[in-house]
Amino acid sequence: MHPELTTRLDFVGYTADKRALLAEARDTIQQALAPALDRLYTQIAAYPETAKMFSGPTHIAKAKQLQSEHWAHLSGAAFDADYVARVKRIGARHAQIGLTPQWYIGSYAIILDSMIESLAAMDSGPRLPFGRRKADKRFDQLRAIVTAAMIDLEMSVSIYFEQEQAGRAKAMEALTERETALSALLVAINETVEAIKTGSQEIAQASGDLARRTEANAASLAETASSVQEMDQRLKATADSARRTVERADGAKATVDTGRTITEQAVSAMERVSDSAKGIDSVIEGLDKIAFQTRVLAMNAAVEAGRAGEAGRGFAVVADLVSALAMRAEEEAGRARDQLTATQADIVTAVGMVEKVDGALANISGDVATVNELLTEMARDNQAQAGAITEVSATIGEMDRATQQNAAMVEQTSAAAQNLAREVDRLARQANGFNEGAEAGPSAGARATVKALSMMAH
């Protein structure tokens, strides 16, 4: 006999004689069991609460087979380790599928009722000794069957209580641990709440300061935007002036280039005049030679006229006149040469001056070209600066709008931080109220709950 059953059997007075009676009734039990199981599983199929535990006829047939094998083992009255293991396995399985004691005990009631009915209908079945002084042996067998069924039922149902007791013990242990953790958590919450409270106050103060600074920055940005717009207008005007200056410089450069062309033409004309003066000098020199030869001829004519005497007197007068005319021609040729020499000197001087003017104009043209390049570069720079200032102005405008929005957001953040501080303060009061006596251990409510579970577990 298994040790777990000794106390149980002794308590109900299930002696060896009664176990022997149970073993003798084994065949009778098997005859009465079949209709009892049919009745039981018909009832099970008729109730949704129990029918849902089976997947179909095959599942029910298998359960009936296991029940039959179990009752065959029970009716053998062995009450050994195999029987105990079988009962525990069946009870654990029923608890696992959710078969509550209500349906479990009801099932035993149906089986016993059906078996007693079947046994009473048998010719050799036990009869109740109404009006008799001595019980029939078959009646003793029936008593043994009922007692064995009750023992089997108790063994199976005990599995439920053992599992419930183990669950309650675990729940009590978990509740104690959770209460301890909750106490520690509440302490940590209080500390965190204080830190959040301090931080929210600092955030609120910082948000207020930030709001004031943001408003000041917004005003400064508005002034900066106005100044930049004014700079933008001035730069655009400067760029326009630079453009017009470049146009004027282009005109001056064209005028200087025209003047250089004219001076070059003047130099060319004076060089041609100088060349012509050189030709005139040759002519004057030829005239001077002709006058000298004419004077020599006049002198020769005067000599010949003197030789001729009275007849050559008229010829001598002509010779004198020709000589005087030749001398005047020489004098005029000399003056013409002097005048031509002076003219040539003036032409050389004029050529030099014109060349200087041309050089000055060339320098002016170069300077004007350089100024023109500088002005063009300045115009491009001014246009680029004007474009950049325009972009800066637009960016500052966007920054101004963003700063205004940030100022509004900072004000909202400051209000939210103040609300957070109030909520944190309220949370701290609630946590302190919930955590009364947290330093001394679990709260009174938790201790009462643990105590109740402890009593239930024992």
C-alpha positions as CSV (number, residue, x, y, z in Angstrom):
1,M,0.0,0.0,0.0
2,H,1.2,3.5,-0.8
3,P,2.2,5.6,2.2
4,E,-0.1,8.5,1.1
5,L,-3.2,6.2,1.4
6,T,-2.5,4.7,4.8
7,T,-3.9,7.6,6.8
8,R,-6.8,8.1,4.4
9,L,-7.9,4.4,4.6
10,D,-7.4,4.2,8.3
11,F,-9.5,7.4,8.9
12,V,-12.5,5.9,7.0
13,G,-12.0,2.4,8.5
14,Y,-11.2,0.9,5.1
15,T,-9.7,-2.3,6.5
16,A,-8.2,-5.2,4.6
17,D,-11.6,-7.1,4.8
18,K,-13.3,-4.2,3.0
19,R,-10.6,-4.1,0.4
20,A,-11.1,-7.8,-0.1
21,L,-14.8,-7.3,-0.5
22,L,-14.0,-4.6,-3.2
23,A,-11.7,-7.0,-5.0
24,E,-14.4,-9.7,-5.0
25,A,-16.9,-7.2,-6.6
26,R,-14.5,-6.4,-9.4
27,D,-16.5,-8.2,-12.1
28,T,-19.8,-6.8,-10.8
29,I,-18.3,-3.3,-11.0
30,Q,-17.2,-3.8,-14.5
31,Q,-20.7,-4.9,-15.5
32,A,-22.3,-1.9,-13.9
33,L,-19.6,0.5,-15.1
34,A,-20.4,0.5,-18.9
35,P,-23.9,1.9,-18.6
36,A,-22.7,4.3,-15.9
37,L,-20.0,5.7,-18.3
38,D,-22.5,5.9,-21.1
39,R,-24.9,7.9,-18.9
40,L,-22.1,10.1,-17.7
41,Y,-20.8,11.1,-21.1
42,T,-24.3,11.6,-22.4
43,Q,-24.8,14.2,-19.7
44,I,-21.4,15.7,-20.5
45,A,-22.3,16.1,-24.1
46,A,-25.6,17.7,-23.1
47,Y,-24.1,20.6,-21.2
48,P,-22.0,23.2,-23.0
49,E,-19.8,23.8,-20.0
50,T,-18.5,20.2,-20.1
51,A,-19.0,19.5,-23.8
52,K,-16.5,22.1,-24.8
53,M,-13.7,20.1,-23.0
54,F,-13.9,17.4,-25.7
55,S,-13.1,17.8,-29.4
56,G,-15.5,15.1,-30.6
57,P,-16.7,11.5,-30.4
58,T,-13.2,10.1,-30.7
59,H,-12.0,12.2,-27.8
60,I,-15.0,11.0,-25.6
61,A,-14.4,7.4,-26.5
62,K,-10.8,7.7,-25.4
63,A,-11.9,9.3,-22.2
64,K,-14.4,6.5,-21.5
65,Q,-11.6,3.9,-22.1
66,L,-9.3,5.7,-19.6
67,Q,-12.1,5.8,-17.1
68,S,-12.8,2.1,-17.5
69,E,-9.1,1.3,-17.0
70,H,-9.0,3.5,-14.0
71,W,-12.1,1.8,-12.4
72,A,-10.6,-1.6,-13.2
73,H,-7.5,-0.6,-11.3
74,L,-9.5,0.8,-8.4
75,S,-11.7,-2.2,-8.1
76,G,-8.6,-4.3,-7.8
77,A,-8.1,-2.7,-4.3
78,A,-4.3,-2.5,-4.8
79,F,-4.0,1.1,-3.7
80,D,-0.4,1.0,-4.7
81,A,2.1,3.6,-6.2
82,D,0.7,3.0,-9.7
83,Y,-2.8,3.8,-8.5
84,V,-1.6,7.0,-6.7
85,A,0.3,8.2,-9.7
86,R,-2.7,7.5,-12.0
87,V,-5.1,9.4,-9.7
88,K,-2.7,12.4,-9.5
89,R,-2.2,12.4,-13.2
90,I,-5.9,12.3,-13.9
91,G,-6.6,15.1,-11.3
92,A,-3.8,17.3,-12.8
93,R,-5.1,16.8,-16.3
94,H,-8.7,17.7,-15.2
95,A,-7.4,20.8,-13.5
96,Q,-5.4,21.7,-16.5
97,I,-8.4,21.5,-18.9
98,G,-10.5,23.5,-16.5
99,L,-12.8,20.8,-15.1
100,T,-13.9,22.4,-11.8
101,P,-14.8,20.3,-8.7
102,Q,-18.5,21.1,-9.5
103,W,-18.4,18.9,-12.6
104,Y,-15.9,16.5,-11.2
105,I,-17.9,15.6,-8.1
106,G,-21.1,15.6,-10.2
107,S,-19.5,13.0,-12.5
108,Y,-18.8,10.7,-9.5
109,A,-22.4,11.2,-8.4
110,I,-23.7,10.1,-11.8
111,I,-21.4,7.1,-11.9
112,L,-22.3,5.9,-8.4
113,D,-26.0,6.5,-9.0
114,S,-25.9,4.5,-12.2
115,M,-23.8,1.8,-10.7
116,I,-26.1,1.4,-7.6
117,E,-29.1,1.3,-10.0
118,S,-27.4,-1.4,-12.1
119,L,-26.3,-3.4,-9.1
120,A,-29.8,-3.3,-7.7
121,A,-31.3,-4.6,-10.9
122,M,-29.0,-7.6,-10.9
123,D,-30.4,-10.9,-9.6
124,S,-27.2,-11.4,-7.6
125,G,-26.9,-7.8,-6.7
126,P,-26.9,-6.5,-3.1
127,R,-30.1,-5.8,-1.3
128,L,-30.7,-3.3,1.5
129,P,-31.6,-5.2,4.6
130,F,-34.8,-3.4,5.5
131,G,-36.4,-5.2,8.3
132,R,-33.4,-7.5,8.7
133,R,-31.0,-7.7,11.5
134,K,-28.0,-8.9,9.5
135,A,-26.7,-7.2,6.3
136,D,-26.2,-9.1,3.1
137,K,-22.5,-9.7,2.0
138,R,-23.4,-8.0,-1.3
139,F,-24.5,-5.0,0.7
140,D,-21.1,-4.9,2.3
141,Q,-19.6,-5.0,-1.2
142,L,-21.7,-2.0,-2.2
143,R,-20.5,-0.1,0.9
144,A,-16.9,-1.0,-0.1
145,I,-17.5,0.3,-3.6
146,V,-19.0,3.6,-2.4
147,T,-16.2,4.1,0.1
148,A,-13.5,3.3,-2.5
149,A,-15.2,5.8,-4.9
150,M,-15.2,8.5,-2.2
151,I,-11.5,7.9,-1.5
152,D,-10.8,8.0,-5.2
153,L,-12.8,11.2,-5.5
154,E,-11.0,12.8,-2.5
155,M,-7.6,11.8,-4.0
156,S,-8.5,13.5,-7.3
157,V,-10.1,16.6,-5.8
158,S,-7.1,17.0,-3.5
159,I,-5.0,17.8,-6.5
160,Y,-7.2,20.9,-7.0
161,F,-6.7,22.0,-3.5
162,E,-2.9,21.3,-3.6
163,Q,-2.6,23.4,-6.8
164,E,-4.8,26.1,-5.3
165,Q,-2.7,26.1,-2.1
166,A,0.5,26.2,-4.1
167,G,-1.0,29.1,-6.2
168,R,-2.0,31.0,-3.0
169,A,1.4,30.5,-1.5
170,K,3.0,31.8,-4.7
171,A,0.6,34.7,-4.8
172,M,1.3,35.5,-1.2
173,E,5.0,35.4,-1.9
174,A,4.7,37.4,-5.0
175,L,2.4,39.9,-3.2
176,T,4.9,40.3,-0.4
177,E,7.7,40.8,-2.9
178,R,5.6,43.3,-4.9
179,E,4.6,45.1,-1.7
180,T,8.3,45.5,-0.8
181,A,9.1,46.5,-4.4
182,L,6.1,48.9,-4.4
183,S,7.4,50.5,-1.1
184,A,10.8,50.9,-2.7
185,L,9.2,52.2,-5.9
186,L,7.2,54.7,-4.0
187,V,10.3,55.9,-2.2
188,A,12.0,56.2,-5.5
189,I,9.0,57.9,-6.9
190,N,9.1,60.4,-4.1
191,E,12.7,61.1,-4.8
192,T,12.1,61.3,-8.5
193,V,9.1,63.6,-7.9
194,E,11.2,65.9,-5.8
195,A,13.9,66.0,-8.6
196,I,11.2,66.6,-11.2
197,K,9.7,69.2,-9.1
198,T,13.0,71.0,-8.7
199,G,13.7,70.5,-12.4
200,S,10.3,71.8,-13.5
201,Q,10.7,74.9,-11.4
202,E,14.2,75.4,-13.0
203,I,12.7,74.8,-16.4
204,A,9.9,77.3,-15.7
205,Q,12.4,79.9,-14.5
206,A,14.7,79.2,-17.5
207,S,11.7,79.3,-19.9
208,G,10.7,82.7,-18.5
209,D,14.2,84.0,-18.9
210,L,14.4,82.5,-22.4
211,A,11.0,84.1,-23.2
212,R,12.3,87.6,-22.2
213,R,15.5,87.1,-24.2
214,T,13.6,85.8,-27.1
215,E,11.4,88.8,-27.1
216,A,14.4,91.1,-26.9
217,N,16.0,89.1,-29.8
218,A,12.8,89.5,-31.8
219,A,12.9,93.3,-31.3
220,S,16.6,93.4,-32.3
221,L,15.9,91.2,-35.3
222,A,13.1,93.5,-36.4
223,E,15.4,96.5,-36.2
224,T,18.1,94.6,-38.0
225,A,15.7,93.6,-40.7
226,S,14.7,97.3,-41.2
227,S,18.4,98.3,-41.4
228,V,19.2,95.5,-43.8
229,Q,16.3,96.6,-46.1
230,E,17.6,100.2,-46.0
231,M,21.1,98.8,-46.9
232,D,19.6,96.8,-49.6
233,Q,18.0,99.9,-51.2
234,R,21.2,101.9,-50.9
235,L,23.3,99.1,-52.4
236,K,20.8,98.9,-55.3
237,A,21.1,102.6,-55.8
238,T,24.9,102.4,-55.7
239,A,24.8,99.5,-58.1
240,D,22.7,101.6,-60.5
241,S,25.1,104.6,-60.1
242,A,28.1,102.3,-60.8
243,R,26.3,101.0,-63.9
244,R,25.8,104.6,-65.2
245,T,29.4,105.4,-64.3
246,V,30.6,102.5,-66.3
247,E,28.5,103.8,-69.2
248,R,30.1,107.2,-68.8
249,A,33.5,105.7,-68.6
250,D,32.8,103.7,-71.8
251,G,31.9,107.0,-73.5
252,A,35.0,108.7,-72.2
253,K,37.2,105.8,-73.4
254,A,35.5,106.1,-76.8
255,T,36.2,109.8,-76.9
256,V,39.8,109.4,-75.9
257,D,40.2,106.7,-78.5
258,T,38.8,109.2,-81.1
259,G,41.2,111.9,-79.9
260,R,44.1,109.5,-80.3
261,T,43.0,108.8,-83.8
262,I,42.9,112.5,-84.6
263,T,46.3,113.2,-83.0
264,E,47.7,110.3,-85.0
265,Q,46.3,111.9,-88.2
266,A,47.7,115.3,-87.2
267,V,51.1,113.8,-86.6
268,S,50.9,112.1,-90.0
269,A,49.9,115.4,-91.6
270,M,52.7,117.3,-89.9
271,E,55.2,114.7,-91.0
272,R,53.9,115.2,-94.6
273,V,54.3,119.0,-94.2
274,S,57.8,118.4,-92.9
275,D,58.6,116.3,-95.9
276,S,57.1,119.0,-98.1
277,A,59.2,121.6,-96.4
278,K,62.3,119.6,-97.2
279,G,61.2,119.7,-100.9
280,I,60.7,123.5,-100.6
281,D,64.2,123.9,-99.2
282,S,65.5,122.1,-102.2
283,V,63.6,124.5,-104.4
284,I,64.9,127.5,-102.5
285,E,68.4,126.1,-102.8
286,G,67.8,125.7,-106.6
287,L,66.5,129.3,-106.8
288,D,69.5,130.5,-104.8
289,K,71.9,128.8,-107.3
290,I,69.9,130.3,-110.2
291,A,70.2,133.8,-108.6
292,F,73.9,133.3,-108.1
293,Q,74.4,132.3,-111.6
294,T,72.2,135.1,-112.8
295,R,74.3,137.6,-110.8
296,V,77.5,136.1,-112.3
297,L,76.0,136.4,-115.8
298,A,75.0,140.0,-115.0
299,M,78.5,140.8,-114.0
300,N,79.8,139.1,-117.2
301,A,77.2,141.1,-119.2
302,A,78.4,144.4,-117.5
303,V,82.0,143.6,-118.4
304,E,81.1,142.9,-122.0
305,A,78.9,146.1,-122.1
306,G,81.9,148.1,-120.8
307,R,84.0,146.7,-123.5
308,A,81.4,147.7,-126.0
309,G,81.6,151.3,-125.0
310,E,78.7,153.6,-125.8
311,A,76.9,150.8,-127.7
312,G,76.8,148.6,-124.7
313,R,75.6,151.3,-122.3
314,G,72.0,150.2,-122.4
315,F,73.0,146.6,-122.1
316,A,75.1,147.5,-119.0
317,V,71.9,149.1,-117.4
318,V,70.0,145.8,-118.0
319,A,72.9,143.9,-116.5
320,D,72.9,146.0,-113.4
321,L,69.1,145.5,-113.1
322,V,69.5,141.8,-113.5
323,S,72.3,141.7,-111.0
324,A,70.2,143.7,-108.5
325,L,67.2,141.4,-109.2
326,A,69.5,138.3,-108.6
327,M,70.7,139.8,-105.4
328,R,67.1,140.4,-104.3
329,A,66.3,136.8,-105.3
330,E,69.2,135.6,-103.1
331,E,68.0,137.7,-100.2
332,E,64.4,136.5,-100.6
333,A,65.6,132.9,-100.9
334,G,67.6,133.4,-97.7
335,R,64.6,134.8,-95.9
336,A,62.5,131.9,-97.3
337,R,65.1,129.5,-96.1
338,D,65.1,131.1,-92.7
339,Q,61.3,131.1,-92.6
340,L,61.2,127.5,-93.8
341,T,63.8,126.5,-91.1
342,A,61.7,128.2,-88.4
343,T,58.6,126.5,-89.8
344,Q,60.4,123.1,-89.8
345,A,61.4,123.7,-86.2
346,D,57.8,124.6,-85.3
347,I,56.6,121.6,-87.1
348,V,59.1,119.4,-85.2
349,T,58.0,121.1,-81.9
350,A,54.3,120.6,-82.9
351,V,54.9,117.0,-83.8
352,G,56.6,116.5,-80.4
353,M,53.7,118.2,-78.6
354,V,51.2,116.1,-80.6
355,E,53.1,113.0,-79.8
356,K,53.1,114.0,-76.1
357,V,49.4,114.6,-76.4
358,D,49.0,111.2,-78.0
359,G,51.0,109.6,-75.2
360,A,48.9,111.4,-72.7
361,L,45.8,110.3,-74.4
362,A,47.1,106.8,-74.6
363,N,47.8,106.9,-70.8
364,I,44.3,108.4,-70.3
365,S,42.9,105.7,-72.4
366,G,44.7,103.0,-70.4
367,D,43.6,104.7,-67.2
368,V,40.1,105.0,-68.4
369,A,40.2,101.3,-69.4
370,T,41.5,100.4,-65.9
371,V,38.9,102.6,-64.3
372,N,36.3,101.0,-66.5
373,E,37.4,97.5,-65.4
374,L,37.4,98.6,-61.8
375,L,34.0,100.2,-62.2
376,T,32.6,97.1,-64.0
377,E,34.0,94.9,-61.2
378,M,32.5,97.3,-58.6
379,A,29.2,97.2,-60.4
380,R,29.3,93.4,-60.4
381,D,30.3,93.4,-56.7
382,N,27.5,95.8,-55.9
383,Q,25.0,93.7,-57.8
384,A,26.3,90.6,-56.0
385,Q,26.2,92.4,-52.6
386,A,22.7,93.7,-53.4
387,G,21.6,90.1,-54.2
388,A,23.3,88.9,-51.0
389,I,21.7,91.6,-49.0
390,T,18.4,90.7,-50.5
391,E,18.9,87.1,-49.4
392,V,20.1,88.2,-46.0
393,S,17.1,90.4,-45.7
394,A,14.8,87.5,-46.6
395,T,16.6,85.3,-44.2
396,I,16.4,87.8,-41.4
397,G,12.7,88.1,-42.1
398,E,12.3,84.4,-41.8
399,M,14.4,84.5,-38.6
400,D,12.2,87.3,-37.3
401,R,9.1,85.2,-37.9
402,A,10.7,82.1,-36.5
403,T,11.8,84.1,-33.4
404,Q,8.3,85.4,-33.0
405,Q,7.0,81.8,-33.1
406,N,9.8,80.7,-30.8
407,A,8.8,83.4,-28.4
408,A,5.2,82.1,-28.4
409,M,6.4,78.5,-28.0
410,V,8.6,79.5,-25.1
411,E,5.7,81.2,-23.4
412,Q,3.7,78.0,-23.9
413,T,6.6,75.9,-22.6
414,S,6.8,78.1,-19.6
415,A,3.1,77.7,-18.9
416,A,3.5,73.9,-19.5
417,A,6.4,73.8,-17.1
418,Q,4.4,75.6,-14.4
419,N,1.5,73.1,-15.0
420,L,4.0,70.3,-14.7
421,A,5.3,71.6,-11.4
422,R,1.7,71.7,-10.1
423,E,1.0,68.2,-11.3
424,V,4.3,66.9,-9.9
425,D,3.4,68.5,-6.5
426,R,0.0,66.8,-6.6
427,L,1.6,63.5,-7.5
428,A,4.1,63.9,-4.6
429,R,1.2,64.5,-2.2
430,Q,-0.6,61.4,-3.5
431,A,2.5,59.3,-3.3
432,N,3.2,60.4,0.2
433,G,-0.4,59.6,1.2
434,F,-0.2,56.2,-0.4
435,N,3.2,55.5,1.1
436,E,2.5,56.2,4.8
437,G,4.8,54.1,6.9
438,A,6.8,53.0,3.8
439,E,10.0,53.3,5.8
440,A,8.7,50.9,8.4
441,G,7.7,48.2,5.9
442,P,4.6,47.3,3.8
443,S,1.4,49.3,4.3
444,A,-1.4,48.2,6.6
445,G,-3.6,47.2,3.6
446,A,-0.9,45.1,2.0
447,R,-0.1,43.5,5.4
448,A,-3.8,42.6,5.9
449,T,-4.0,41.1,2.4
450,V,-0.8,39.0,2.9
451,K,-2.2,37.8,6.3
452,A,-5.5,36.8,4.7
453,L,-3.7,34.8,1.9
454,S,-1.5,33.2,4.5
455,M,-4.5,32.0,6.4
456,M,-6.1,30.7,3.3
457,A,-2.9,28.8,2.3
458,H,-2.8,27.1,5.7
